[in-house]
Amino acid sequence: MVKRQIPDPRELVELMQFRRPSLDRVGSRLARAQSIDDLRTIARRRTPAAAFDYTDGAAEAEVSLQRARQAFEDVEFHPGVLHDVSDVDTSTTILGGPSAQPFGIAPTGFTRLMQTEGEIAGAGSAGAAGIPFSLSTLGTSSIEDVKQANPDGRNWFQLYVMRDRSISFGLVDRAAAAGFDTLLFTVDTPVAGSRRRDKRNGFSIPPQLSLGTVLNAIPRPWWWWDFLTTPPLEFASLSSTGGTVGELLNSAMDPTIDVEDLREIRDRWPGRLVVKGVQTVEDAKKLTDLGVDGLVLSNHGGRQLDRAPVPFHLLPEVVREVGDDVEVIVDTGIMHGADVVAALALGADFALVGRAYLYGLMAGGRRGVDRAVELLSEEVERTMKLLQVTSVAELEPDHVTQLRSLGPVPRD
């Protein structure tokens, strides 16, 4: 029999500890977010559907994105035991420079439309965290403003080669003059992918008011207040900003780009040159032979060709073929620090995160980006400790098994 007694009121008072109310609503909601998924939930609540869906969505049926995320969820880790992991070093060297974490911020377009602080928040947060920040050709802050926001950190520029080559060359020259150290030459966008969410939402730049957007804006007045009371959107490359996203992309992209364009940019760019959007082993080998400094295995976040190869699945074979000759970076589908660790274990030198950072931006501006980077960094460190490795260099293929729910059918 359990002996029972009347509770002492003084003991009850000690148990009943209430949190002090905070007037910092942004800080309070960000502190409650314990994952990137939590930030996504906040972002969806605070951002108009058209802007949120532009970030959250992908091409056509969104199969590429779903498979990319599933690939990371299908990872099985194999931890060691009896290793001292009281001190873990998450830093690495990538493309000739340091990074405090084995991931950086990927280039994203129309970023100030997600939240008005846009790329400036991302660049400032990256600089504070000691990780690289990438600015897109279709970014909504200028090369020079990003440099000002991250004056001492590492800035990378993502380049689309456009129909008017002089625009692309001018951007390359401006990025070099501003001290950007790496150029991400993007090769997976000859034309814009079909993004159904954007079409259904009537998403355009600048946003067009309709009955649907007005109704959707009613519970989100803060977003519209920020949008209407801050400077107009400015693009890094486009002199005309009117039209749907697909129209803007198709006006900027050039389906005729080829190896000669890559060589011309190589001759013009003084820093490290990385090709972004590699999706086959054969192309990885060809590009390595052409002397590029790095490859980004990416299907553009699932936003271009639907049912494209999963970069994480492609990673081990690419590393086996070219990993000794070129640095290999992976993106698409990364939502947790453990995803980054899994990629490193299978041979990646680095990872890039796009949506994860944008969810933080939409959830709370610069502070939200800081929270996203903080969460990913904590997850990287905790996963490494649980695997019982003390540095990025100790991660190896034996730490990971890729479990595949989808497997290729053998060819005759």
C-alpha positions as a Markdown table, in Angstrom:
| # | Residue | x | y | z |
|---|---|---|---|---|
| 1 | Met | 0.0 | 0.0 | 0.0 |
| 2 | Val | 1.2 | 3.5 | -0.9 |
| 3 | Lys | 1.2 | 5.8 | 2.0 |
| 4 | Arg | -0.7 | 9.0 | 1.3 |
| 5 | Gln | -0.7 | 12.4 | 2.9 |
| 6 | Ile | -2.3 | 15.8 | 2.6 |
| 7 | Pro | -0.1 | 18.0 | 0.4 |
| 8 | Asp | 1.7 | 20.8 | 2.2 |
| 9 | Pro | 0.6 | 24.1 | 0.6 |
| 10 | Arg | 4.2 | 25.4 | 0.8 |
| 11 | Glu | 5.4 | 22.5 | -1.3 |
| 12 | Leu | 2.6 | 23.1 | -3.9 |
| 13 | Val | 3.8 | 26.7 | -4.2 |
| 14 | Glu | 7.3 | 25.5 | -5.0 |
| 15 | Leu | 6.0 | 23.2 | -7.7 |
| 16 | Met | 3.9 | 25.8 | -9.3 |
| 17 | Gln | 6.5 | 27.8 | -11.1 |
| 18 | Phe | 5.1 | 29.9 | -14.0 |
| 19 | Arg | 7.1 | 31.5 | -16.7 |
| 20 | Arg | 7.2 | 35.3 | -16.7 |
| 21 | Pro | 5.3 | 36.7 | -19.6 |
| 22 | Ser | 7.4 | 38.2 | -22.3 |
| 23 | Leu | 6.7 | 41.3 | -24.4 |
| 24 | Asp | 9.1 | 40.0 | -27.0 |
| 25 | Arg | 6.6 | 38.0 | -29.1 |
| 26 | Val | 9.0 | 37.3 | -31.9 |
| 27 | Gly | 11.7 | 36.0 | -29.5 |
| 28 | Ser | 9.1 | 33.9 | -27.6 |
| 29 | Arg | 7.8 | 32.1 | -30.7 |
| 30 | Leu | 11.3 | 31.5 | -32.1 |
| 31 | Ala | 12.4 | 30.1 | -28.8 |
| 32 | Arg | 9.5 | 27.6 | -28.8 |
| 33 | Ala | 10.6 | 26.4 | -32.3 |
| 34 | Gln | 12.6 | 23.2 | -31.7 |
| 35 | Ser | 13.1 | 22.2 | -35.3 |
| 36 | Ile | 13.1 | 23.6 | -38.9 |
| 37 | Asp | 9.6 | 22.0 | -39.2 |
| 38 | Asp | 8.5 | 24.2 | -36.3 |
| 39 | Leu | 9.8 | 27.3 | -38.1 |
| 40 | Arg | 8.0 | 26.2 | -41.2 |
| 41 | Thr | 4.7 | 26.0 | -39.2 |
| 42 | Ile | 5.3 | 29.6 | -38.0 |
| 43 | Ala | 6.3 | 30.8 | -41.4 |
| 44 | Arg | 3.1 | 29.4 | -43.0 |
| 45 | Arg | 1.0 | 31.1 | -40.4 |
| 46 | Arg | 2.6 | 34.5 | -40.9 |
| 47 | Thr | 3.2 | 34.6 | -44.6 |
| 48 | Pro | 0.7 | 35.0 | -47.5 |
| 49 | Ala | 0.0 | 31.8 | -49.3 |
| 50 | Ala | 1.6 | 32.9 | -52.6 |
| 51 | Ala | 4.9 | 33.8 | -51.0 |
| 52 | Phe | 4.9 | 30.8 | -48.7 |
| 53 | Asp | 4.1 | 28.4 | -51.5 |
| 54 | Tyr | 6.8 | 29.9 | -53.7 |
| 55 | Thr | 9.3 | 28.9 | -51.1 |
| 56 | Asp | 7.7 | 25.6 | -49.9 |
| 57 | Gly | 6.7 | 24.3 | -53.3 |
| 58 | Ala | 8.5 | 22.5 | -56.2 |
| 59 | Ala | 7.9 | 21.6 | -59.8 |
| 60 | Glu | 4.8 | 19.8 | -61.1 |
| 61 | Ala | 3.7 | 17.0 | -58.7 |
| 62 | Glu | 6.7 | 17.8 | -56.4 |
| 63 | Val | 8.0 | 14.2 | -56.6 |
| 64 | Ser | 11.7 | 15.3 | -56.8 |
| 65 | Leu | 11.4 | 17.2 | -53.5 |
| 66 | Gln | 9.5 | 14.4 | -51.7 |
| 67 | Arg | 12.1 | 11.9 | -52.8 |
| 68 | Ala | 15.0 | 14.1 | -51.7 |
| 69 | Arg | 13.5 | 14.5 | -48.2 |
| 70 | Gln | 12.6 | 10.8 | -48.0 |
| 71 | Ala | 16.2 | 9.9 | -48.9 |
| 72 | Phe | 17.5 | 11.7 | -45.8 |
| 73 | Glu | 14.8 | 10.2 | -43.6 |
| 74 | Asp | 15.8 | 6.7 | -44.8 |
| 75 | Val | 19.3 | 7.1 | -43.4 |
| 76 | Glu | 20.4 | 4.6 | -40.8 |
| 77 | Phe | 23.3 | 5.7 | -38.6 |
| 78 | His | 25.9 | 3.4 | -37.0 |
| 79 | Pro | 27.4 | 5.0 | -33.9 |
| 80 | Gly | 30.7 | 4.0 | -32.3 |
| 81 | Val | 31.0 | 3.7 | -28.5 |
| 82 | Leu | 33.5 | 4.6 | -25.8 |
| 83 | His | 35.0 | 7.6 | -27.5 |
| 84 | Asp | 35.5 | 10.9 | -25.7 |
| 85 | Val | 33.2 | 13.4 | -27.4 |
| 86 | Ser | 33.3 | 16.1 | -24.8 |
| 87 | Asp | 34.9 | 18.4 | -27.4 |
| 88 | Val | 33.5 | 18.3 | -30.9 |
| 89 | Asp | 34.8 | 20.4 | -33.8 |
| 90 | Thr | 32.2 | 21.2 | -36.5 |
| 91 | Ser | 34.4 | 23.4 | -38.6 |
| 92 | Thr | 35.7 | 22.6 | -42.0 |
| 93 | Thr | 37.5 | 24.1 | -45.0 |
| 94 | Ile | 35.6 | 24.5 | -48.2 |
| 95 | Leu | 36.8 | 26.1 | -51.5 |
| 96 | Gly | 39.9 | 27.5 | -50.0 |
| 97 | Gly | 38.3 | 29.1 | -46.9 |
| 98 | Pro | 37.0 | 28.3 | -43.5 |
| 99 | Ser | 33.5 | 27.6 | -42.3 |
| 100 | Ala | 32.4 | 27.2 | -38.7 |
| 101 | Gln | 29.8 | 24.6 | -39.8 |
| 102 | Pro | 29.8 | 22.1 | -42.6 |
| 103 | Phe | 26.9 | 23.9 | -44.3 |
| 104 | Gly | 26.2 | 27.3 | -45.8 |
| 105 | Ile | 23.2 | 29.2 | -47.0 |
| 106 | Ala | 22.1 | 28.4 | -50.6 |
| 107 | Pro | 21.2 | 31.0 | -53.2 |
| 108 | Thr | 17.4 | 31.8 | -53.3 |
| 109 | Gly | 15.5 | 34.1 | -55.6 |
| 110 | Phe | 12.9 | 36.8 | -54.7 |
| 111 | Thr | 14.0 | 36.5 | -51.1 |
| 112 | Arg | 12.7 | 39.9 | -49.8 |
| 113 | Leu | 9.3 | 38.8 | -51.0 |
| 114 | Met | 9.3 | 36.1 | -48.3 |
| 115 | Gln | 10.1 | 38.7 | -45.6 |
| 116 | Thr | 11.3 | 42.2 | -46.2 |
| 117 | Glu | 14.8 | 41.7 | -44.6 |
| 118 | Gly | 15.6 | 39.2 | -47.2 |
| 119 | Glu | 19.2 | 38.5 | -48.2 |
| 120 | Ile | 20.5 | 41.1 | -45.8 |
| 121 | Ala | 19.2 | 39.0 | -42.9 |
| 122 | Gly | 20.7 | 35.8 | -44.4 |
| 123 | Ala | 24.1 | 37.4 | -45.1 |
| 124 | Gly | 24.3 | 39.0 | -41.7 |
| 125 | Ser | 23.3 | 35.8 | -40.0 |
| 126 | Ala | 25.8 | 33.8 | -42.0 |
| 127 | Gly | 28.6 | 36.2 | -41.2 |
| 128 | Ala | 27.8 | 36.0 | -37.5 |
| 129 | Ala | 27.8 | 32.2 | -37.6 |
| 130 | Gly | 31.0 | 32.0 | -39.6 |
| 131 | Ile | 29.4 | 30.2 | -42.6 |
| 132 | Pro | 29.2 | 31.2 | -46.3 |
| 133 | Phe | 26.2 | 33.0 | -47.8 |
| 134 | Ser | 25.2 | 32.7 | -51.4 |
| 135 | Leu | 23.4 | 35.5 | -53.3 |
| 136 | Ser | 21.3 | 34.5 | -56.3 |
| 137 | Thr | 21.3 | 36.3 | -59.7 |
| 138 | Leu | 17.5 | 36.6 | -58.9 |
| 139 | Gly | 18.2 | 37.9 | -55.4 |
| 140 | Thr | 16.4 | 41.0 | -54.2 |
| 141 | Ser | 19.4 | 42.7 | -52.7 |
| 142 | Ser | 22.4 | 44.0 | -54.6 |
| 143 | Ile | 25.8 | 42.5 | -54.6 |
| 144 | Glu | 27.1 | 45.6 | -52.9 |
| 145 | Asp | 24.5 | 45.6 | -50.1 |
| 146 | Val | 25.2 | 41.9 | -49.3 |
| 147 | Lys | 28.8 | 42.7 | -49.0 |
| 148 | Gln | 28.0 | 45.5 | -46.7 |
| 149 | Ala | 25.8 | 43.2 | -44.6 |
| 150 | Asn | 28.6 | 40.6 | -44.4 |
| 151 | Pro | 31.8 | 42.6 | -44.8 |
| 152 | Asp | 34.2 | 40.1 | -43.2 |
| 153 | Gly | 32.5 | 36.8 | -44.0 |
| 154 | Arg | 32.4 | 34.6 | -47.0 |
| 155 | Asn | 30.1 | 35.6 | -49.8 |
| 156 | Trp | 29.4 | 33.5 | -52.9 |
| 157 | Phe | 27.5 | 34.5 | -56.0 |
| 158 | Gln | 25.2 | 32.2 | -58.0 |
| 159 | Leu | 25.2 | 33.0 | -61.7 |
| 160 | Tyr | 22.6 | 32.3 | -64.4 |
| 161 | Val | 24.0 | 32.8 | -67.8 |
| 162 | Met | 21.3 | 35.0 | -69.5 |
| 163 | Arg | 20.4 | 35.7 | -73.1 |
| 164 | Asp | 22.0 | 39.0 | -72.8 |
| 165 | Arg | 25.6 | 37.9 | -71.9 |
| 166 | Ser | 26.6 | 41.4 | -71.0 |
| 167 | Ile | 24.3 | 41.3 | -68.0 |
| 168 | Ser | 25.9 | 38.1 | -66.8 |
| 169 | Phe | 29.4 | 39.4 | -67.4 |
| 170 | Gly | 28.6 | 42.6 | -65.5 |
| 171 | Leu | 27.4 | 40.6 | -62.5 |
| 172 | Val | 30.5 | 38.5 | -62.5 |
| 173 | Asp | 32.7 | 41.6 | -62.6 |
| 174 | Arg | 30.6 | 43.2 | -59.8 |
| 175 | Ala | 30.9 | 40.1 | -57.6 |
| 176 | Ala | 34.6 | 40.0 | -58.1 |
| 177 | Ala | 35.0 | 43.7 | -57.3 |
| 178 | Ala | 33.0 | 43.2 | -54.1 |
| 179 | Gly | 35.3 | 40.4 | -52.9 |
| 180 | Phe | 33.0 | 37.4 | -53.4 |
| 181 | Asp | 35.3 | 34.4 | -53.3 |
| 182 | Thr | 33.2 | 31.8 | -55.1 |
| 183 | Leu | 31.0 | 31.7 | -58.2 |
| 184 | Leu | 28.2 | 29.1 | -58.5 |
| 185 | Phe | 27.6 | 28.6 | -62.2 |
| 186 | Thr | 24.1 | 27.1 | -62.5 |
| 187 | Val | 23.4 | 24.6 | -65.3 |
| 188 | Asp | 20.0 | 23.1 | -64.5 |
| 189 | Thr | 17.8 | 25.9 | -65.7 |
| 190 | Pro | 17.6 | 26.2 | -69.5 |
| 191 | Val | 14.0 | 27.0 | -68.9 |
| 192 | Ala | 11.8 | 27.5 | -65.9 |
| 193 | Gly | 10.2 | 24.4 | -64.3 |
| 194 | Ser | 6.4 | 24.3 | -64.1 |
| 195 | Arg | 5.5 | 25.3 | -60.5 |
| 196 | Arg | 1.9 | 24.6 | -60.1 |
| 197 | Arg | 1.4 | 26.2 | -56.8 |
| 198 | Asp | 2.6 | 29.5 | -58.2 |
| 199 | Lys | 0.3 | 29.3 | -61.1 |
| 200 | Arg | -2.7 | 28.5 | -58.9 |
| 201 | Asn | -1.9 | 31.4 | -56.6 |
| 202 | Gly | -1.4 | 33.8 | -59.5 |
| 203 | Phe | 2.1 | 34.5 | -58.0 |
| 204 | Ser | 3.8 | 37.4 | -59.8 |
| 205 | Ile | 6.5 | 40.0 | -59.2 |
| 206 | Pro | 5.4 | 42.5 | -57.8 |
| 207 | Pro | 2.5 | 40.8 | -56.1 |
| 208 | Gln | -0.9 | 41.6 | -57.7 |
| 209 | Leu | -3.9 | 42.2 | -55.6 |
| 210 | Ser | -7.0 | 40.1 | -56.2 |
| 211 | Leu | -9.9 | 39.0 | -54.1 |
| 212 | Gly | -8.0 | 35.9 | -53.1 |
| 213 | Thr | -4.8 | 37.8 | -52.0 |
| 214 | Val | -6.9 | 40.4 | -50.1 |
| 215 | Leu | -8.7 | 37.7 | -48.2 |
| 216 | Asn | -5.5 | 35.8 | -47.5 |
| 217 | Ala | -3.9 | 39.0 | -46.3 |
| 218 | Ile | -6.5 | 39.8 | -43.7 |
| 219 | Pro | -5.0 | 37.6 | -40.9 |
| 220 | Arg | -1.4 | 38.7 | -42.0 |
| 221 | Pro | -1.4 | 42.5 | -41.9 |
| 222 | Trp | 2.2 | 42.6 | -40.6 |
| 223 | Trp | 3.5 | 41.1 | -43.8 |
| 224 | Trp | 1.7 | 43.6 | -46.0 |
| 225 | Trp | 2.7 | 46.5 | -43.7 |
| 226 | Asp | 6.4 | 45.4 | -44.1 |
| 227 | Phe | 6.0 | 45.0 | -47.8 |
| 228 | Leu | 4.3 | 48.3 | -48.4 |
| 229 | Thr | 6.5 | 50.5 | -46.1 |
| 230 | Thr | 9.9 | 49.2 | -47.2 |
| 231 | Pro | 11.9 | 49.9 | -50.4 |
| 232 | Pro | 10.6 | 48.3 | -53.7 |
| 233 | Leu | 12.0 | 45.0 | -54.7 |
| 234 | Glu | 15.3 | 45.3 | -56.5 |
| 235 | Phe | 16.8 | 42.5 | -58.5 |
| 236 | Ala | 20.5 | 41.8 | -59.0 |
| 237 | Ser | 20.1 | 41.5 | -62.7 |
| 238 | Leu | 16.7 | 42.2 | -64.1 |
| 239 | Ser | 15.8 | 45.7 | -65.3 |
| 240 | Ser | 12.2 | 44.6 | -65.7 |
| 241 | Thr | 10.4 | 42.9 | -62.8 |
| 242 | Gly | 6.8 | 42.5 | -64.0 |
| 243 | Gly | 5.2 | 39.2 | -64.7 |
| 244 | Thr | 4.8 | 35.7 | -63.3 |
| 245 | Val | 7.8 | 33.9 | -61.9 |
| 246 | Gly | 7.9 | 31.6 | -64.9 |
| 247 | Glu | 7.9 | 34.5 | -67.3 |
| 248 | Leu | 10.7 | 36.2 | -65.4 |
| 249 | Leu | 12.8 | 33.1 | -65.4 |
| 250 | Asn | 12.2 | 32.3 | -69.0 |
| 251 | Ser | 13.2 | 35.9 | -70.0 |
| 252 | Ala | 16.4 | 35.6 | -68.0 |
| 253 | Met | 17.5 | 32.0 | -68.8 |
| 254 | Asp | 19.1 | 30.9 | -72.0 |
| 255 | Pro | 18.6 | 27.3 | -73.3 |
| 256 | Thr | 21.7 | 27.7 | -75.6 |
| 257 | Ile | 24.4 | 27.8 | -72.9 |
| 258 | Asp | 27.1 | 25.3 | -73.4 |
| 259 | Val | 30.7 | 24.4 | -72.4 |
| 260 | Glu | 32.0 | 27.5 | -74.2 |
| 261 | Asp | 30.0 | 29.7 | -71.8 |
| 262 | Leu | 31.6 | 27.9 | -68.9 |
| 263 | Arg | 35.1 | 28.4 | -70.3 |
| 264 | Glu | 34.4 | 32.1 | -70.9 |
| 265 | Ile | 33.2 | 32.6 | -67.3 |
| 266 | Arg | 36.2 | 30.6 | -66.0 |
| 267 | Asp | 38.5 | 33.0 | -67.8 |
| 268 | Arg | 36.7 | 36.0 | -66.5 |
| 269 | Trp | 36.2 | 35.0 | -62.8 |
| 270 | Pro | 39.3 | 35.3 | -60.5 |
| 271 | Gly | 38.0 | 33.1 | -57.6 |
| 272 | Arg | 36.8 | 29.5 | -57.2 |
| 273 | Leu | 34.4 | 28.3 | -59.8 |
| 274 | Val | 31.7 | 25.7 | -58.9 |
| 275 | Val | 29.1 | 24.2 | -61.2 |
| 276 | Lys | 25.7 | 23.9 | -59.5 |
| 277 | Gly | 23.0 | 21.5 | -60.7 |
| 278 | Val | 25.0 | 18.4 | -61.5 |
| 279 | Gln | 22.7 | 15.3 | -61.7 |
| 280 | Thr | 24.7 | 12.5 | -63.3 |
| 281 | Val | 28.1 | 10.8 | -62.7 |
| 282 | Glu | 29.0 | 11.3 | -66.3 |
| 283 | Asp | 28.6 | 15.1 | -66.1 |
| 284 | Ala | 30.5 | 15.2 | -62.8 |
| 285 | Lys | 33.5 | 13.5 | -64.6 |
| 286 | Lys | 33.3 | 15.8 | -67.6 |
| 287 | Leu | 33.2 | 18.9 | -65.5 |
| 288 | Thr | 36.0 | 17.8 | -63.3 |
| 289 | Asp | 38.1 | 17.2 | -66.5 |
| 290 | Leu | 37.3 | 20.8 | -67.5 |
| 291 | Gly | 39.0 | 22.0 | -64.3 |
| 292 | Val | 36.2 | 23.4 | -62.2 |
| 293 | Asp | 36.9 | 23.7 | -58.5 |
| 294 | Gly | 33.7 | 22.2 | -57.2 |
| 295 | Leu | 30.4 | 20.5 | -58.0 |
| 296 | Val | 27.0 | 21.0 | -56.3 |
| 297 | Leu | 24.9 | 17.9 | -56.7 |
| 298 | Ser | 21.5 | 19.4 | -56.9 |
| 299 | Asn | 18.1 | 19.2 | -58.6 |
| 300 | His | 17.4 | 22.8 | -57.8 |
| 301 | Gly | 15.4 | 21.9 | -54.7 |
| 302 | Gly | 13.0 | 19.9 | -56.9 |
| 303 | Arg | 12.0 | 23.1 | -58.6 |
| 304 | Gln | 13.0 | 22.3 | -62.2 |
| 305 | Leu | 12.7 | 18.8 | -63.6 |
| 306 | Asp | 10.3 | 16.7 | -61.6 |
| 307 | Arg | 11.3 | 13.1 | -60.9 |
| 308 | Ala | 15.0 | 14.1 | -61.3 |
| 309 | Pro | 17.8 | 12.1 | -59.6 |
| 310 | Val | 18.0 | 12.4 | -55.8 |
| 311 | Pro | 21.3 | 14.3 | -55.1 |
| 312 | Phe | 21.9 | 12.3 | -51.8 |
| 313 | His | 21.6 | 9.0 | -53.7 |
| 314 | Leu | 24.0 | 10.2 | -56.4 |
| 315 | Leu | 26.6 | 11.4 | -53.9 |
| 316 | Pro | 28.6 | 8.1 | -53.1 |
| 317 | Glu | 29.2 | 7.3 | -56.7 |
| 318 | Val | 30.2 | 10.8 | -57.7 |
| 319 | Val | 32.6 | 10.9 | -54.7 |
| 320 | Arg | 34.1 | 7.6 | -55.8 |
| 321 | Glu | 34.6 | 8.9 | -59.3 |
| 322 | Val | 35.8 | 12.5 | -58.8 |
| 323 | Gly | 36.1 | 13.1 | -55.1 |
| 324 | Asp | 39.9 | 13.2 | -55.1 |
| 325 | Asp | 40.0 | 15.8 | -57.8 |
| 326 | Val | 37.2 | 18.2 | -57.0 |
| 327 | Glu | 35.2 | 19.3 | -54.0 |
| 328 | Val | 31.6 | 17.9 | -53.8 |
| 329 | Ile | 28.7 | 19.8 | -52.3 |
| 330 | Val | 25.2 | 18.6 | -51.9 |
| 331 | Asp | 21.8 | 20.3 | -51.5 |
| 332 | Thr | 18.1 | 19.7 | -51.9 |
| 333 | Gly | 15.9 | 18.2 | -49.1 |
| 334 | Ile | 18.1 | 19.1 | -46.1 |
| 335 | Met | 15.9 | 19.9 | -43.1 |
| 336 | His | 18.0 | 18.7 | -40.2 |
| 337 | Gly | 21.6 | 18.8 | -39.1 |
| 338 | Ala | 21.7 | 15.0 | -39.2 |
| 339 | Asp | 21.0 | 15.3 | -43.0 |
| 340 | Val | 24.2 | 17.3 | -43.2 |
| 341 | Val | 26.2 | 14.8 | -41.2 |
| 342 | Ala | 24.9 | 11.9 | -43.3 |
| 343 | Ala | 26.0 | 13.7 | -46.5 |
| 344 | Leu | 29.5 | 14.3 | -45.0 |
| 345 | Ala | 29.8 | 10.7 | -44.0 |
| 346 | Leu | 29.1 | 9.6 | -47.6 |
| 347 | Gly | 31.9 | 11.9 | -48.9 |
| 348 | Ala | 30.4 | 15.3 | -49.4 |
| 349 | Asp | 32.7 | 18.2 | -48.5 |
| 350 | Phe | 29.9 | 20.6 | -47.7 |
| 351 | Ala | 26.1 | 21.1 | -47.8 |
| 352 | Leu | 23.9 | 24.0 | -48.7 |
| 353 | Val | 20.5 | 24.8 | -47.1 |
| 354 | Gly | 17.8 | 26.9 | -48.8 |
| 355 | Arg | 14.3 | 26.3 | -47.6 |
| 356 | Ala | 15.4 | 25.7 | -44.1 |
| 357 | Tyr | 16.9 | 29.2 | -43.9 |
| 358 | Leu | 13.8 | 30.8 | -45.6 |
| 359 | Tyr | 11.4 | 29.2 | -43.1 |
| 360 | Gly | 13.4 | 31.0 | -40.4 |
| 361 | Leu | 13.3 | 34.2 | -42.4 |
| 362 | Met | 9.6 | 34.1 | -42.8 |
| 363 | Ala | 9.1 | 33.1 | -39.1 |
| 364 | Gly | 11.1 | 36.0 | -37.7 |
| 365 | Gly | 13.3 | 38.0 | -40.1 |
| 366 | Arg | 17.0 | 38.1 | -39.2 |
| 367 | Arg | 16.3 | 36.6 | -35.8 |
| 368 | Gly | 14.5 | 33.7 | -37.4 |
| 369 | Val | 17.4 | 33.0 | -39.7 |
| 370 | Asp | 19.7 | 33.1 | -36.6 |
| 371 | Arg | 17.3 | 30.5 | -35.0 |
| 372 | Ala | 17.4 | 28.3 | -38.1 |
| 373 | Val | 21.2 | 28.3 | -38.3 |
| 374 | Glu | 21.3 | 27.7 | -34.5 |
| 375 | Leu | 19.0 | 24.7 | -34.7 |
| 376 | Leu | 21.0 | 23.2 | -37.6 |
| 377 | Ser | 24.3 | 23.8 | -35.9 |
| 378 | Glu | 23.1 | 22.2 | -32.6 |
| 379 | Glu | 21.8 | 19.2 | -34.6 |
| 380 | Val | 25.1 | 18.8 | -36.4 |
| 381 | Glu | 27.0 | 18.8 | -33.2 |
| 382 | Arg | 24.6 | 16.5 | -31.3 |
| 383 | Thr | 24.5 | 14.0 | -34.1 |
| 384 | Met | 28.3 | 13.9 | -34.3 |
| 385 | Lys | 28.5 | 13.4 | -30.5 |
| 386 | Leu | 26.0 | 10.6 | -30.7 |
| 387 | Leu | 28.0 | 9.0 | -33.5 |
| 388 | Gln | 31.0 | 9.5 | -31.2 |
| 389 | Val | 33.2 | 11.4 | -33.7 |
| 390 | Thr | 35.0 | 14.6 | -32.7 |
| 391 | Ser | 35.6 | 16.2 | -36.1 |
| 392 | Val | 34.1 | 16.4 | -39.6 |
| 393 | Ala | 37.1 | 14.5 | -40.9 |
| 394 | Glu | 36.3 | 11.4 | -38.8 |
| 395 | Leu | 32.9 | 10.9 | -40.5 |
| 396 | Glu | 33.1 | 8.0 | -43.0 |
| 397 | Pro | 30.8 | 5.8 | -45.0 |
| 398 | Asp | 30.7 | 3.2 | -42.3 |
| 399 | His | 28.7 | 5.6 | -40.2 |
| 400 | Val | 25.7 | 5.6 | -42.6 |
| 401 | Thr | 23.5 | 3.2 | -44.5 |
| 402 | Gln | 21.2 | 4.5 | -47.2 |
| 403 | Leu | 17.9 | 2.6 | -47.0 |
| 404 | Arg | 16.1 | 2.9 | -50.3 |
| 405 | Ser | 12.4 | 2.6 | -50.6 |
| 406 | Leu | 12.9 | 3.2 | -54.3 |
| 407 | Gly | 15.5 | 1.3 | -56.2 |
| 408 | Pro | 16.4 | 1.2 | -59.9 |
| 409 | Val | 15.1 | -1.6 | -62.1 |
| 410 | Pro | 18.1 | -3.5 | -63.6 |
| 411 | Arg | 18.6 | -2.8 | -67.3 |
| 412 | Asp | 19.0 | -5.7 | -69.7 |
